[in-house]
């Protein structure tokens, strides 16, 4: 089984920063590509950032230059550092683990990020 547990969400003011974390209970964390998705009310789930096993990253255009995804294979944790937060960043943020070999996806329960003054 693969379990993903997000943490670090909360309320932050516009322009502020927040770091969300995702701890993965997997045997070999380094095999998985990891990603952060978000879903706001009335909107479709969208990819925010992803990091491959190789360390290669990609970001949604809306967060480029503001968000940084990273992973710590020793701690089996993926992070999303969010800076210069905007109201439109408000959403439930979900952690995703992808095993390309089998096309498998695993999801965390989500953590709420609210950007409001």
TORRO-25755 format. One record per atom (N, C-alpha, C): residue number from 1; residue in three letters; chain; atom name; x, y, z. Coordinates in nm, 2 decimals. Example, Ala and Ser with C-alpha at 12.3 -4.5 7.8 and 13.67 -1.06 7.14 Angstrom:
<rs>
+-----+-----+---+----+--------+--------+--------+
!   k !   r ! c !  a !     xx !     yy !     zz !
+-----+-----+---+----+--------+--------+--------+
!   1 ! ALA ! A !  N !   1.32 !  -0.57 !   0.78 !
!   1 ! ALA ! A ! CA !   1.23 !  -0.45 !   0.78 !
!   1 ! ALA ! A !  C !   1.32 !  -0.33 !   0.78 !
!   2 ! SER ! A !  N !   1.28 !  -0.22 !   0.71 !
!   2 ! SER ! A ! CA !   1.37 !  -0.11 !   0.71 !
!   2 ! SER ! A !  C !   1.29 !   0.00 !   0.79 !
+-----+-----+---+----+--------+--------+--------+
</rs>
This chain:
<rs>
+-----+-----+---+----+--------+--------+--------+
!   k !   r ! c !  a !     xx !     yy !     zz !
+-----+-----+---+----+--------+--------+--------+
!   1 ! UNK ! A !  N !   0.08 !  -0.12 !   0.00 !
!   1 ! UNK ! A ! CA !   0.00 !   0.00 !   0.00 !
!   1 ! UNK ! A !  C !   0.09 !   0.13 !   0.00 !
!   2 ! UNK ! A !  N !   0.03 !   0.23 !  -0.06 !
!   2 ! UNK ! A ! CA !   0.10 !   0.36 !  -0.06 !
!   2 ! UNK ! A !  C !   0.01 !   0.46 !   0.01 !
!   3 ! UNK ! A !  N !   0.06 !   0.53 !   0.11 !
!   3 ! UNK ! A ! CA !  -0.01 !   0.63 !   0.18 !
!   3 ! UNK ! A !  C !   0.06 !   0.76 !   0.17 !
!   4 ! UNK ! A !  N !  -0.02 !   0.86 !   0.15 !
!   4 ! UNK ! A ! CA !   0.03 !   1.00 !   0.13 !
!   4 ! UNK ! A !  C !  -0.04 !   1.09 !   0.23 !
!   5 ! UNK ! A !  N !   0.03 !   1.16 !   0.31 !
!   5 ! UNK ! A ! CA !  -0.03 !   1.25 !   0.41 !
!   5 ! UNK ! A !  C !   0.03 !   1.39 !   0.40 !
!   6 ! UNK ! A !  N !  -0.06 !   1.48 !   0.36 !
!   6 ! UNK ! A ! CA !  -0.02 !   1.62 !   0.35 !
!   6 ! UNK ! A !  C !  -0.04 !   1.69 !   0.48 !
!   7 ! UNK ! A !  N !   0.04 !   1.80 !   0.49 !
!   7 ! UNK ! A ! CA !   0.04 !   1.88 !   0.61 !
!   7 ! UNK ! A !  C !   0.09 !   2.02 !   0.57 !
!   8 ! UNK ! A !  N !   0.06 !   2.12 !   0.66 !
!   8 ! UNK ! A ! CA !   0.11 !   2.25 !   0.64 !
!   8 ! UNK ! A !  C !   0.02 !   2.35 !   0.58 !
!   9 ! UNK ! A !  N !  -0.10 !   2.31 !   0.54 !
!   9 ! UNK ! A ! CA !  -0.20 !   2.40 !   0.49 !
!   9 ! UNK ! A !  C !  -0.25 !   2.50 !   0.60 !
!  10 ! UNK ! A !  N !  -0.32 !   2.60 !   0.56 !
!  10 ! UNK ! A ! CA !  -0.37 !   2.69 !   0.65 !
!  10 ! UNK ! A !  C !  -0.41 !   2.82 !   0.58 !
!  11 ! UNK ! A !  N !  -0.43 !   2.92 !   0.67 !
!  11 ! UNK ! A ! CA !  -0.46 !   3.06 !   0.62 !
!  11 ! UNK ! A !  C !  -0.34 !   3.15 !   0.61 !
!  12 ! UNK ! A !  N !  -0.33 !   3.21 !   0.50 !
!  12 ! UNK ! A ! CA !  -0.21 !   3.30 !   0.48 !
!  12 ! UNK ! A !  C !  -0.26 !   3.43 !   0.41 !
!  13 ! UNK ! A !  N !  -0.20 !   3.54 !   0.44 !
!  13 ! UNK ! A ! CA !  -0.23 !   3.67 !   0.37 !
!  13 ! UNK ! A !  C !  -0.18 !   3.67 !   0.23 !
!  14 ! UNK ! A !  N !  -0.24 !   3.75 !   0.14 !
!  14 ! UNK ! A ! CA !  -0.18 !   3.77 !   0.01 !
!  14 ! UNK ! A !  C !  -0.04 !   3.82 !   0.02 !
!  15 ! UNK ! A !  N !   0.05 !   3.77 !  -0.06 !
!  15 ! UNK ! A ! CA !   0.19 !   3.80 !  -0.06 !
!  15 ! UNK ! A !  C !   0.27 !   3.72 !   0.04 !
!  16 ! UNK ! A !  N !   0.20 !   3.64 !   0.12 !
!  16 ! UNK ! A ! CA !   0.27 !   3.56 !   0.21 !
!  16 ! UNK ! A !  C !   0.32 !   3.43 !   0.16 !
!  17 ! UNK ! A !  N !   0.38 !   3.35 !   0.24 !
!  17 ! UNK ! A ! CA !   0.44 !   3.23 !   0.20 !
!  17 ! UNK ! A !  C !   0.39 !   3.11 !   0.29 !
!  18 ! UNK ! A !  N !   0.39 !   2.99 !   0.23 !
!  18 ! UNK ! A ! CA !   0.35 !   2.87 !   0.30 !
!  18 ! UNK ! A !  C !   0.42 !   2.76 !   0.24 !
!  19 ! UNK ! A !  N !   0.46 !   2.66 !   0.32 !
!  19 ! UNK ! A ! CA !   0.51 !   2.54 !   0.27 !
!  19 ! UNK ! A !  C !   0.43 !   2.42 !   0.31 !
!  20 ! UNK ! A !  N !   0.38 !   2.34 !   0.21 !
!  20 ! UNK ! A ! CA !   0.31 !   2.22 !   0.24 !
!  20 ! UNK ! A !  C !   0.40 !   2.10 !   0.22 !
!  21 ! UNK ! A !  N !   0.37 !   2.00 !   0.30 !
!  21 ! UNK ! A ! CA !   0.45 !   1.88 !   0.29 !
!  21 ! UNK ! A !  C !   0.37 !   1.76 !   0.26 !
!  22 ! UNK ! A !  N !   0.43 !   1.66 !   0.21 !
!  22 ! UNK ! A ! CA !   0.36 !   1.53 !   0.18 !
!  22 ! UNK ! A !  C !   0.46 !   1.42 !   0.22 !
!  23 ! UNK ! A !  N !   0.42 !   1.34 !   0.32 !
!  23 ! UNK ! A ! CA !   0.50 !   1.23 !   0.37 !
!  23 ! UNK ! A !  C !   0.44 !   1.10 !   0.30 !
!  24 ! UNK ! A !  N !   0.53 !   1.03 !   0.24 !
!  24 ! UNK ! A ! CA !   0.49 !   0.91 !   0.17 !
!  24 ! UNK ! A !  C !   0.53 !   0.78 !   0.24 !
!  25 ! UNK ! A !  N !   0.44 !   0.69 !   0.26 !
!  25 ! UNK ! A ! CA !   0.47 !   0.56 !   0.32 !
!  25 ! UNK ! A !  C !   0.49 !   0.46 !   0.21 !
!  26 ! UNK ! A !  N !   0.60 !   0.46 !   0.15 !
!  26 ! UNK ! A ! CA !   0.63 !   0.37 !   0.04 !
!  26 ! UNK ! A !  C !   0.77 !   0.30 !   0.07 !
!  27 ! UNK ! A !  N !   0.79 !   0.19 !   0.01 !
!  27 ! UNK ! A ! CA !   0.92 !   0.12 !   0.03 !
!  27 ! UNK ! A !  C !   1.04 !   0.19 !  -0.03 !
!  28 ! UNK ! A !  N !   1.02 !   0.23 !  -0.16 !
!  28 ! UNK ! A ! CA !   1.13 !   0.29 !  -0.23 !
!  28 ! UNK ! A !  C !   1.07 !   0.42 !  -0.29 !
!  29 ! UNK ! A !  N !   1.08 !   0.53 !  -0.21 !
!  29 ! UNK ! A ! CA !   1.03 !   0.66 !  -0.25 !
!  29 ! UNK ! A !  C !   1.08 !   0.71 !  -0.38 !
!  30 ! UNK ! A !  N !   1.21 !   0.69 !  -0.40 !
!  30 ! UNK ! A ! CA !   1.28 !   0.75 !  -0.52 !
!  30 ! UNK ! A !  C !   1.22 !   0.70 !  -0.65 !
!  31 ! UNK ! A !  N !   1.15 !   0.59 !  -0.65 !
!  31 ! UNK ! A ! CA !   1.09 !   0.54 !  -0.78 !
!  31 ! UNK ! A !  C !   0.98 !   0.62 !  -0.83 !
!  32 ! UNK ! A !  N !   0.92 !   0.69 !  -0.74 !
!  32 ! UNK ! A ! CA !   0.79 !   0.77 !  -0.77 !
!  32 ! UNK ! A !  C !   0.82 !   0.91 !  -0.82 !
!  33 ! UNK ! A !  N !   0.75 !   0.94 !  -0.92 !
!  33 ! UNK ! A ! CA !   0.73 !   1.09 !  -0.96 !
!  33 ! UNK ! A !  C !   0.63 !   1.14 !  -0.86 !
!  34 ! UNK ! A !  N !   0.65 !   1.26 !  -0.81 !
!  34 ! UNK ! A ! CA !   0.57 !   1.32 !  -0.72 !
!  34 ! UNK ! A !  C !   0.51 !   1.45 !  -0.77 !
!  35 ! UNK ! A !  N !   0.39 !   1.48 !  -0.73 !
!  35 ! UNK ! A ! CA !   0.33 !   1.61 !  -0.78 !
!  35 ! UNK ! A !  C !   0.23 !   1.67 !  -0.68 !
!  36 ! UNK ! A !  N !   0.21 !   1.79 !  -0.70 !
!  36 ! UNK ! A ! CA !   0.11 !   1.87 !  -0.62 !
!  36 ! UNK ! A !  C !   0.00 !   1.91 !  -0.72 !
!  37 ! UNK ! A !  N !  -0.12 !   1.88 !  -0.69 !
!  37 ! UNK ! A ! CA !  -0.24 !   1.93 !  -0.76 !
!  37 ! UNK ! A !  C !  -0.32 !   2.01 !  -0.67 !
!  38 ! UNK ! A !  N !  -0.41 !   2.09 !  -0.73 !
!  38 ! UNK ! A ! CA !  -0.50 !   2.17 !  -0.65 !
!  38 ! UNK ! A !  C !  -0.64 !   2.18 !  -0.71 !
!  39 ! UNK ! A !  N !  -0.74 !   2.19 !  -0.63 !
!  39 ! UNK ! A ! CA !  -0.87 !   2.21 !  -0.68 !
!  39 ! UNK ! A !  C !  -0.95 !   2.31 !  -0.60 !
!  40 ! UNK ! A !  N !  -0.99 !   2.41 !  -0.67 !
!  40 ! UNK ! A ! CA !  -1.07 !   2.52 !  -0.61 !
!  40 ! UNK ! A !  C !  -1.22 !   2.49 !  -0.63 !
!  41 ! UNK ! A !  N !  -1.31 !   2.55 !  -0.55 !
!  41 ! UNK ! A ! CA !  -1.45 !   2.52 !  -0.57 !
!  41 ! UNK ! A !  C !  -1.50 !   2.56 !  -0.71 !
!  42 ! UNK ! A !  N !  -1.57 !   2.47 !  -0.77 !
!  42 ! UNK ! A ! CA !  -1.62 !   2.50 !  -0.90 !
!  42 ! UNK ! A !  C !  -1.52 !   2.49 !  -1.02 !
!  43 ! UNK ! A !  N !  -1.40 !   2.45 !  -0.98 !
!  43 ! UNK ! A ! CA !  -1.30 !   2.43 !  -1.09 !
!  43 ! UNK ! A !  C !  -1.25 !   2.29 !  -1.09 !
!  44 ! UNK ! A !  N !  -1.19 !   2.26 !  -1.21 !
!  44 ! UNK ! A ! CA !  -1.13 !   2.13 !  -1.22 !
!  44 ! UNK ! A !  C !  -0.99 !   2.12 !  -1.15 !
!  45 ! UNK ! A !  N !  -0.96 !   2.00 !  -1.11 !
!  45 ! UNK ! A ! CA !  -0.83 !   1.97 !  -1.05 !
!  45 ! UNK ! A !  C !  -0.72 !   2.00 !  -1.15 !
!  46 ! UNK ! A !  N !  -0.62 !   2.07 !  -1.11 !
!  46 ! UNK ! A ! CA !  -0.51 !   2.11 !  -1.20 !
!  46 ! UNK ! A !  C !  -0.37 !   2.07 !  -1.14 !
!  47 ! UNK ! A !  N !  -0.28 !   2.04 !  -1.23 !
!  47 ! UNK ! A ! CA !  -0.14 !   2.02 !  -1.18 !
!  47 ! UNK ! A !  C !  -0.08 !   2.15 !  -1.15 !
!  48 ! UNK ! A !  N !  -0.02 !   2.16 !  -1.03 !
!  48 ! UNK ! A ! CA !   0.05 !   2.27 !  -0.99 !
!  48 ! UNK ! A !  C !   0.20 !   2.26 !  -1.01 !
!  49 ! UNK ! A !  N !   0.26 !   2.15 !  -0.97 !
!  49 ! UNK ! A ! CA !   0.40 !   2.12 !  -0.99 !
!  49 ! UNK ! A !  C !   0.43 !   1.97 !  -0.98 !
!  50 ! UNK ! A !  N !   0.53 !   1.93 !  -1.04 !
!  50 ! UNK ! A ! CA !   0.57 !   1.79 !  -1.04 !
!  50 ! UNK ! A !  C !   0.72 !   1.77 !  -1.04 !
!  51 ! UNK ! A !  N !   0.76 !   1.67 !  -0.98 !
!  51 ! UNK ! A ! CA !   0.91 !   1.64 !  -0.98 !
!  51 ! UNK ! A !  C !   0.93 !   1.49 !  -1.01 !
!  52 ! UNK ! A !  N !   1.01 !   1.46 !  -1.10 !
!  52 ! UNK ! A ! CA !   1.04 !   1.33 !  -1.14 !
!  52 ! UNK ! A !  C !   1.14 !   1.26 !  -1.06 !
!  53 ! UNK ! A !  N !   1.16 !   1.13 !  -1.07 !
!  53 ! UNK ! A ! CA !   1.27 !   1.06 !  -1.00 !
!  53 ! UNK ! A !  C !   1.40 !   1.12 !  -1.03 !
!  54 ! UNK ! A !  N !   1.42 !   1.17 !  -1.15 !
!  54 ! UNK ! A ! CA !   1.55 !   1.23 !  -1.19 !
!  54 ! UNK ! A !  C !   1.57 !   1.37 !  -1.13 !
!  55 ! UNK ! A !  N !   1.47 !   1.43 !  -1.07 !
!  55 ! UNK ! A ! CA !   1.47 !   1.56 !  -1.02 !
!  55 ! UNK ! A !  C !   1.42 !   1.67 !  -1.11 !
!  56 ! UNK ! A !  N !   1.39 !   1.63 !  -1.23 !
!  56 ! UNK ! A ! CA !   1.33 !   1.72 !  -1.33 !
!  56 ! UNK ! A !  C !   1.19 !   1.77 !  -1.28 !
!  57 ! UNK ! A !  N !   1.17 !   1.90 !  -1.30 !
!  57 ! UNK ! A ! CA !   1.05 !   1.96 !  -1.25 !
!  57 ! UNK ! A !  C !   0.97 !   2.03 !  -1.36 !
!  58 ! UNK ! A !  N !   0.84 !   2.04 !  -1.34 !
!  58 ! UNK ! A ! CA !   0.76 !   2.13 !  -1.42 !
!  58 ! UNK ! A !  C !   0.65 !   2.19 !  -1.34 !
!  59 ! UNK ! A !  N !   0.61 !   2.31 !  -1.39 !
!  59 ! UNK ! A ! CA !   0.51 !   2.39 !  -1.31 !
!  59 ! UNK ! A !  C !   0.40 !   2.44 !  -1.40 !
!  60 ! UNK ! A !  N !   0.29 !   2.46 !  -1.34 !
!  60 ! UNK ! A ! CA !   0.18 !   2.54 !  -1.41 !
!  60 ! UNK ! A !  C !   0.23 !   2.68 !  -1.43 !
!  61 ! UNK ! A !  N !   0.19 !   2.73 !  -1.55 !
!  61 ! UNK ! A ! CA !   0.23 !   2.87 !  -1.58 !
!  61 ! UNK ! A !  C !   0.19 !   2.97 !  -1.47 !
!  62 ! UNK ! A !  N !   0.08 !   2.95 !  -1.40 !
!  62 ! UNK ! A ! CA !   0.03 !   3.04 !  -1.30 !
!  62 ! UNK ! A !  C !   0.12 !   3.05 !  -1.18 !
!  63 ! UNK ! A !  N !   0.20 !   2.95 !  -1.16 !
!  63 ! UNK ! A ! CA !   0.28 !   2.95 !  -1.03 !
!  63 ! UNK ! A !  C !   0.43 !   2.96 !  -1.06 !
!  64 ! UNK ! A !  N !   0.47 !   2.96 !  -1.19 !
!  64 ! UNK ! A ! CA !   0.61 !   2.97 !  -1.22 !
!  64 ! UNK ! A !  C !   0.68 !   3.09 !  -1.16 !
!  65 ! UNK ! A !  N !   0.79 !   3.07 !  -1.10 !
!  65 ! UNK ! A ! CA !   0.86 !   3.18 !  -1.03 !
!  65 ! UNK ! A !  C !   0.81 !   3.21 !  -0.89 !
!  66 ! UNK ! A !  N !   0.71 !   3.15 !  -0.85 !
!  66 ! UNK ! A ! CA !   0.65 !   3.17 !  -0.71 !
!  66 ! UNK ! A !  C !   0.66 !   3.04 !  -0.63 !
!  67 ! UNK ! A !  N !   0.63 !   2.93 !  -0.69 !
!  67 ! UNK ! A ! CA !   0.63 !   2.80 !  -0.62 !
!  67 ! UNK ! A !  C !   0.76 !   2.72 !  -0.66 !
!  68 ! UNK ! A !  N !   0.80 !   2.64 !  -0.56 !
!  68 ! UNK ! A ! CA !   0.91 !   2.55 !  -0.58 !
!  68 ! UNK ! A !  C !   0.88 !   2.41 !  -0.52 !
!  69 ! UNK ! A !  N !   0.89 !   2.31 !  -0.61 !
!  69 ! UNK ! A ! CA !   0.87 !   2.17 !  -0.56 !
!  69 ! UNK ! A !  C !   1.00 !   2.11 !  -0.53 !
!  70 ! UNK ! A !  N !   1.01 !   2.03 !  -0.43 !
!  70 ! UNK ! A ! CA !   1.14 !   1.96 !  -0.40 !
!  70 ! UNK ! A !  C !   1.11 !   1.83 !  -0.33 !
!  71 ! UNK ! A !  N !   1.21 !   1.75 !  -0.32 !
!  71 ! UNK ! A ! CA !   1.18 !   1.62 !  -0.26 !
!  71 ! UNK ! A !  C !   1.31 !   1.58 !  -0.17 !
!  72 ! UNK ! A !  N !   1.28 !   1.51 !  -0.07 !
!  72 ! UNK ! A ! CA !   1.38 !   1.46 !   0.02 !
!  72 ! UNK ! A !  C !   1.36 !   1.31 !   0.02 !
!  73 ! UNK ! A !  N !   1.45 !   1.24 !  -0.05 !
!  73 ! UNK ! A ! CA !   1.43 !   1.09 !  -0.06 !
!  73 ! UNK ! A !  C !   1.46 !   1.02 !   0.07 !
!  74 ! UNK ! A !  N !   1.55 !   1.08 !   0.15 !
!  74 ! UNK ! A ! CA !   1.58 !   1.02 !   0.28 !
!  74 ! UNK ! A !  C !   1.45 !   1.03 !   0.37 !
!  75 ! UNK ! A !  N !   1.39 !   1.14 !   0.37 !
!  75 ! UNK ! A ! CA !   1.27 !   1.16 !   0.46 !
!  75 ! UNK ! A !  C !   1.14 !   1.11 !   0.39 !
!  76 ! UNK ! A !  N !   1.15 !   1.07 !   0.26 !
!  76 ! UNK ! A ! CA !   1.04 !   1.03 !   0.18 !
!  76 ! UNK ! A !  C !   0.93 !   1.13 !   0.18 !
!  77 ! UNK ! A !  N !   0.97 !   1.25 !   0.16 !
!  77 ! UNK ! A ! CA !   0.88 !   1.37 !   0.17 !
!  77 ! UNK ! A !  C !   0.90 !   1.46 !   0.05 !
!  78 ! UNK ! A !  N !   0.78 !   1.51 !   0.00 !
!  78 ! UNK ! A ! CA !   0.79 !   1.61 !  -0.11 !
!  78 ! UNK ! A !  C !   0.73 !   1.74 !  -0.05 !
!  79 ! UNK ! A !  N !   0.79 !   1.85 !  -0.09 !
!  79 ! UNK ! A ! CA !   0.75 !   1.98 !  -0.04 !
!  79 ! UNK ! A !  C !   0.70 !   2.07 !  -0.16 !
!  80 ! UNK ! A !  N !   0.62 !   2.16 !  -0.12 !
!  80 ! UNK ! A ! CA !   0.58 !   2.27 !  -0.21 !
!  80 ! UNK ! A !  C !   0.59 !   2.40 !  -0.14 !
!  81 ! UNK ! A !  N !   0.70 !   2.48 !  -0.17 !
!  81 ! UNK ! A ! CA !   0.72 !   2.61 !  -0.11 !
!  81 ! UNK ! A !  C !   0.64 !   2.71 !  -0.20 !
!  82 ! UNK ! A !  N !   0.55 !   2.78 !  -0.14 !
!  82 ! UNK ! A ! CA !   0.46 !   2.87 !  -0.21 !
!  82 ! UNK ! A !  C !   0.49 !   3.01 !  -0.16 !
!  83 ! UNK ! A !  N !   0.54 !   3.10 !  -0.24 !
!  83 ! UNK ! A ! CA !   0.57 !   3.23 !  -0.21 !
!  83 ! UNK ! A !  C !   0.48 !   3.33 !  -0.29 !
!  84 ! UNK ! A !  N !   0.48 !   3.45 !  -0.25 !
!  84 ! UNK ! A ! CA !   0.40 !   3.55 !  -0.31 !
!  84 ! UNK ! A !  C !   0.26 !   3.50 !  -0.34 !
!  85 ! UNK ! A !  N !   0.19 !   3.45 !  -0.24 !
!  85 ! UNK ! A ! CA !   0.06 !   3.38 !  -0.26 !
!  85 ! UNK ! A !  C !  -0.04 !   3.49 !  -0.30 !
!  86 ! UNK ! A !  N !  -0.13 !   3.44 !  -0.39 !
!  86 ! UNK ! A ! CA !  -0.24 !   3.52 !  -0.44 !
!  86 ! UNK ! A !  C !  -0.37 !   3.46 !  -0.39 !
!  87 ! UNK ! A !  N !  -0.48 !   3.54 !  -0.40 !
!  87 ! UNK ! A ! CA !  -0.61 !   3.49 !  -0.36 !
!  87 ! UNK ! A !  C !  -0.65 !   3.37 !  -0.45 !
!  88 ! UNK ! A !  N !  -0.61 !   3.38 !  -0.57 !
!  88 ! UNK ! A ! CA !  -0.65 !   3.27 !  -0.67 !
!  88 ! UNK ! A !  C !  -0.57 !   3.14 !  -0.64 !
!  89 ! UNK ! A !  N !  -0.48 !   3.14 !  -0.55 !
!  89 ! UNK ! A ! CA !  -0.41 !   3.02 !  -0.51 !
!  89 ! UNK ! A !  C !  -0.49 !   2.94 !  -0.41 !
!  90 ! UNK ! A !  N !  -0.60 !   2.99 !  -0.36 !
!  90 ! UNK ! A ! CA !  -0.68 !   2.93 !  -0.26 !
!  90 ! UNK ! A !  C !  -0.74 !   2.80 !  -0.32 !
!  91 ! UNK ! A !  N !  -0.72 !   2.69 !  -0.26 !
!  91 ! UNK ! A ! CA !  -0.76 !   2.56 !  -0.31 !
!  91 ! UNK ! A !  C !  -0.73 !   2.45 !  -0.21 !
!  92 ! UNK ! A !  N !  -0.78 !   2.33 !  -0.23 !
!  92 ! UNK ! A ! CA !  -0.73 !   2.22 !  -0.16 !
!  92 ! UNK ! A !  C !  -0.62 !   2.16 !  -0.24 !
!  93 ! UNK ! A !  N !  -0.51 !   2.14 !  -0.18 !
!  93 ! UNK ! A ! CA !  -0.39 !   2.09 !  -0.24 !
!  93 ! UNK ! A !  C !  -0.37 !   1.95 !  -0.21 !
!  94 ! UNK ! A !  N !  -0.35 !   1.87 !  -0.32 !
!  94 ! UNK ! A ! CA !  -0.34 !   1.72 !  -0.31 !
!  94 ! UNK ! A !  C !  -0.20 !   1.68 !  -0.35 !
!  95 ! UNK ! A !  N !  -0.15 !   1.58 !  -0.28 !
!  95 ! UNK ! A ! CA !  -0.02 !   1.52 !  -0.31 !
!  95 ! UNK ! A !  C !  -0.05 !   1.40 !  -0.40 !
!  96 ! UNK ! A !  N !   0.03 !   1.38 !  -0.50 !
!  96 ! UNK ! A ! CA !   0.02 !   1.27 !  -0.59 !
!  96 ! UNK ! A !  C !   0.15 !   1.19 !  -0.60 !
!  97 ! UNK ! A !  N !   0.14 !   1.06 !  -0.61 !
!  97 ! UNK ! A ! CA !   0.26 !   0.98 !  -0.63 !
!  97 ! UNK ! A !  C !   0.23 !   0.89 !  -0.76 !
!  98 ! UNK ! A !  N !   0.32 !   0.90 !  -0.85 !
!  98 ! UNK ! A ! CA !   0.30 !   0.83 !  -0.98 !
!  98 ! UNK ! A !  C !   0.41 !   0.73 !  -1.00 !
!  99 ! UNK ! A !  N !   0.37 !   0.61 !  -1.03 !
!  99 ! UNK ! A ! CA !   0.47 !   0.50 !  -1.07 !
!  99 ! UNK ! A !  C !   0.45 !   0.48 !  -1.22 !
! 100 ! UNK ! A !  N !   0.54 !   0.53 !  -1.30 !
! 100 ! UNK ! A ! CA !   0.53 !   0.53 !  -1.44 !
! 100 ! UNK ! A !  C !   0.53 !   0.39 !  -1.50 !
! 101 ! UNK ! A !  N !   0.60 !   0.30 !  -1.44 !
! 101 ! UNK ! A ! CA !   0.61 !   0.17 !  -1.49 !
! 101 ! UNK ! A !  C !   0.47 !   0.10 !  -1.51 !
! 102 ! UNK ! A !  N !   0.39 !   0.12 !  -1.41 !
! 102 ! UNK ! A ! CA !   0.26 !   0.06 !  -1.41 !
! 102 ! UNK ! A !  C !   0.14 !   0.16 !  -1.43 !
! 103 ! UNK ! A !  N !   0.18 !   0.29 !  -1.45 !
! 103 ! UNK ! A ! CA !   0.08 !   0.39 !  -1.47 !
! 103 ! UNK ! A !  C !  -0.01 !   0.41 !  -1.35 !
! 104 ! UNK ! A !  N !   0.04 !   0.38 !  -1.23 !
! 104 ! UNK ! A ! CA !  -0.04 !   0.39 !  -1.11 !
! 104 ! UNK ! A !  C !  -0.03 !   0.53 !  -1.05 !
! 105 ! UNK ! A !  N !  -0.14 !   0.57 !  -0.99 !
! 105 ! UNK ! A ! CA !  -0.14 !   0.70 !  -0.92 !
! 105 ! UNK ! A !  C !  -0.20 !   0.68 !  -0.78 !
! 106 ! UNK ! A !  N !  -0.14 !   0.75 !  -0.69 !
! 106 ! UNK ! A ! CA !  -0.19 !   0.75 !  -0.55 !
! 106 ! UNK ! A !  C !  -0.21 !   0.89 !  -0.50 !
! 107 ! UNK ! A !  N !  -0.31 !   0.91 !  -0.42 !
! 107 ! UNK ! A ! CA !  -0.34 !   1.05 !  -0.37 !
! 107 ! UNK ! A !  C !  -0.35 !   1.06 !  -0.22 !
! 108 ! UNK ! A !  N !  -0.31 !   1.18 !  -0.17 !
! 108 ! UNK ! A ! CA !  -0.33 !   1.21 !  -0.04 !
! 108 ! UNK ! A !  C !  -0.47 !   1.26 !  -0.01 !
! 109 ! UNK ! A !  N !  -0.50 !   1.30 !   0.11 !
! 109 ! UNK ! A ! CA !  -0.64 !   1.34 !   0.15 !
! 109 ! UNK ! A !  C !  -0.66 !   1.49 !   0.12 !
! 110 ! UNK ! A !  N !  -0.55 !   1.56 !   0.09 !
! 110 ! UNK ! A ! CA !  -0.56 !   1.70 !   0.06 !
! 110 ! UNK ! A !  C !  -0.54 !   1.79 !   0.19 !
! 111 ! UNK ! A !  N !  -0.49 !   1.91 !   0.16 !
! 111 ! UNK ! A ! CA !  -0.48 !   2.01 !   0.27 !
! 111 ! UNK ! A !  C !  -0.53 !   2.14 !   0.22 !
! 112 ! UNK ! A !  N !  -0.61 !   2.21 !   0.29 !
! 112 ! UNK ! A ! CA !  -0.66 !   2.34 !   0.25 !
! 112 ! UNK ! A !  C !  -0.56 !   2.45 !   0.27 !
! 113 ! UNK ! A !  N !  -0.55 !   2.53 !   0.16 !
! 113 ! UNK ! A ! CA !  -0.47 !   2.65 !   0.16 !
! 113 ! UNK ! A !  C !  -0.56 !   2.77 !   0.12 !
! 114 ! UNK ! A !  N !  -0.57 !   2.86 !   0.22 !
! 114 ! UNK ! A ! CA !  -0.66 !   2.97 !   0.20 !
! 114 ! UNK ! A !  C !  -0.58 !   3.10 !   0.20 !
! 115 ! UNK ! A !  N !  -0.59 !   3.18 !   0.09 !
! 115 ! UNK ! A ! CA !  -0.51 !   3.31 !   0.09 !
! 115 ! UNK ! A !  C !  -0.62 !   3.42 !   0.10 !
! 116 ! UNK ! A !  N !  -0.61 !   3.49 !   0.21 !
! 116 ! UNK ! A ! CA !  -0.71 !   3.59 !   0.23 !
! 116 ! UNK ! A !  C !  -0.66 !   3.69 !   0.34 !
! 117 ! UNK ! A !  N !  -0.70 !   3.81 !   0.32 !
! 117 ! UNK ! A ! CA !  -0.66 !   3.91 !   0.42 !
! 117 ! UNK ! A !  C !  -0.75 !   3.92 !   0.53 !
+-----+-----+---+----+--------+--------+--------+
</rs>
